[in-house]
Amino acid sequence: MKKTKTDTENTTASLFRWLHQLEKTLIVVLILTSYVIPQSFPAAVNLGTAGDFVILAKTGISATGTTNITGDIGVSPAAATYITGFGLIMDPTGTFSTSSLITGKVYASDYTSPTPSKMTTAISDLQTSYTDAAGRKTPDYTELYTGDVTGKVLTHGLYNWSTSVNVSAGGVTISGTSTDIWIFQIAGNLNVANGAIVTLSGGALASNIFWQVAGQVALGTTAQMKGIILCQTGISMNTGAALEGRALSQTAVTLNANTVTKTPSVTAVENSSIAPQIFALSQNYPNPFNPSTKIQYSLSKPAWVSLKIYNVLGIEIVTLVNNRQGAGSYTVTFNSNEGTQNLSSGVYFYRLESGSFVSTKKLILLK
């Protein structure tokens, strides 16, 4: 039987509907098999004047054994008598004291003016920074690994747990660039086991890692901790444990033959005067996206930069950057609706080239 024009049109329409459905199915398969968890780029927690201290507490700081602290410590509203085990030596000005265990100064609320005002402000800033960290919304990860991050690699973003978080002897790795930020919201306790090591990789900085803990923090014997601890209750460090960062507690800090080293504080969302230590390309956010997404990268020195988008066939879709840029961190927005391209749902790739550094990552457009 000879087909009519209507039959042909119906067949063609059916074919297009089938192809469209196949395309949607393929996209779902791609998402299920290669989905990248969205990661945000949270702003750093502003510590204010609390960032002037390596150890800051409300009710007391005690030390047992040979402790080595680099940076200032202080208590308020508690008096200097609640700083024990340091053999404090009062400065003639009466505004601070020193100790053979501390490379820095010791401050307390009952020292000579202007120290009381200084300490009141620092404690207020501590509480503000804790509230800021605890109040961040829309976490990238919730209840990740049910609170046991041992042996895991944690990339930048906002994490939230309604329980305690444990790091066993296998340790944990925090991986990212020198401009990435990590905020860990922990409703329970933070337990770092004996001998556990928090390892930084890829240029990640301890000063960009914030552990907001509502419960207690316990660092086991010889554990090696990295980051700024914002604790609502007590922080205790067992024999030989080391902290690179800060111990900021709304109650007490207890030490036992520990090493605590202060890292540079982050008191603003971004410090453009500090150049990144490495070239790096981060995962776009959000991913999947529609219609726009952000791509972040960092340059450790001035260089010619090329940032382009390609389809799965390797055909260039758009050039986002093609010029010389100075050292620093950059964020570029890719909007699939801009320009003459009419992009369909699917997998695309973005590629950064800067001198000898080349990196390619995948992004997914889902309409």
Secondary structure as UniProt FT lines:
FT   HELIX           5..34
FT   HELIX           48..52
FT   STRAND          53..57
FT   STRAND          60..64
FT   STRAND          68..70
FT   STRAND          72..75
FT   HELIX           80..82
FT   STRAND          83..84
FT   STRAND          89..90
FT   TURN            92..93
FT   STRAND          97..98
FT   TURN            100..101
FT   STRAND          102..103
FT   STRAND          106..108
FT   TURN            109..110
FT   TURN            113..114
FT   HELIX           115..135
FT   STRAND          141..142
FT   HELIX           144..147
FT   TURN            150..151
FT   STRAND          153..154
FT   STRAND          157..161
FT   STRAND          165..167
FT   TURN            169..170
FT   STRAND          172..175
FT   TURN            178..179
FT   STRAND          182..186
FT   STRAND          190..192
FT   TURN            194..195
FT   STRAND          197..201
FT   TURN            202..203
FT   HELIX           206..208
FT   STRAND          209..213
FT   STRAND          217..219
FT   TURN            221..222
FT   STRAND          224..231
FT   STRAND          235..237
FT   TURN            239..240
FT   STRAND          242..249
FT   STRAND          252..256
FT   STRAND          259..261
FT   TURN            272..273
FT   STRAND          280..281
FT   STRAND          292..299
FT   STRAND          303..311
FT   TURN            312..313
FT   STRAND          316..325
FT   STRAND          328..335
FT   TURN            336..337
FT   STRAND          346..354
FT   TURN            355..356
FT   STRAND          357..365
//
